[in-house]
Amino acid sequence: SVVIKPKNGFGGIGGSVIRPTALANVHKFYQLLGDKLAIIGCGGITSGEDAFQHILAGATMVSIGSQLIMENELCMFRIQMELRKIMKTKGYSNIDEFRGNLKYL
């Protein structure tokens, strides 16, 4: 028989390996809901670039889990500073200027 663990198949996978699936899910929710609901991007956020990608896909905010455990709470400040640097380089002053602006190739 098949057994799905943990959390009946809705958890247990984290870190960088989950990022592509997480980004796809964030973007799909954004396509379906737009600004009707805040979307929290989570899954594979280890850097400011990862946070930027989640916001670009449509996340209103991001959640950091695995990296917090692997590094420590200082990763929050590092990721925030990296995200601010990316935003400054690209000319954004707040996340609403680029949130959901994902382009397809």
N, C-alpha and C positions, 0 to 999 in steps of 0.2 A: 504494500500500500504506500501511497505518497503521503509524506508528512511535510508540512510547511511551517517553519519556525524562523524566527520568533514572531510574536504578535500576529499570528495567523497570516503571515506573508506580507504584512505592512510595516516592516521595519527590519533592522539588523544589518542593512548594507549602508555603508557611509564612506566618506572620504572622496578622494579624487575620482575614483572609479565610477561613482554615481553621477558626476557632474553633467555629462551629456544628456542623460535621462531627465535629470532635475531641470536643466535648461529647457528641454522640450516641453516638460509639463508646465513650467512657469509660463512659457510663451503661449501654450494652448489655453491655459486659464485666462491669460490676458486677452487673447483673441475672443474668447467667449464672453468675458465679463467686463473688459475694458476698465474703466474707473469706478465701476459699481461696487467693488469690493477690494480691500487691501490684500495684496498677494505677498506672502512672505517666501522669498526664495531661499531654499535650503538644499544642501547637497553638494559637497566638494568645494566649499569655499575655503581656500587656503591663502589667498592673496587679494590685494585690491583689484587686480585684473579679473579674478573670479567674481568678486562682488559686482564689478562693473558689468560683466556679462549677464549676471542675473537681473540687474536693473534694466539693462538694455533689452532683455527678453520680456520685461514687464513687471518685475518685482517692485513693490513699494518699499520694502525693507528686506534685509537678509538675516539669516540665522546661522550662527557658526557653532558647530558641535565638535566634530572629530579633531579639528585643528586646535581648539581650546584644550582638549584633553592631551593632545600630543605636545603642545608647546607650553602654554599657560595663559593666564588672562591678559598678558601683555600683547598677545597676538591681536586682540581687538583694536588696540591703539595702532599697531603696525599696519593692519589691513585698512583701517580708517585713513591713515596717512597716505598709504599707497593709492587708495581710491581718490583722495583729494588731489594727489599729484596728477593722476590720469585725467581727472576732470579739468584741472587747470591747464594741462597741456592741450586738451581738446577744446578749451574755451567755454566750459560749462560752469555755472555758478551754483546750480542745484540739480538734484536728480530728476526733477520733473522736465528739465530741458532735453533729456535723452531717454527717459524711461519709456519702454515699449517701442523704441525706434529701430528695432531689429530689421536688417535688410537681408534679403535672400540673394544668393548667387545665381 
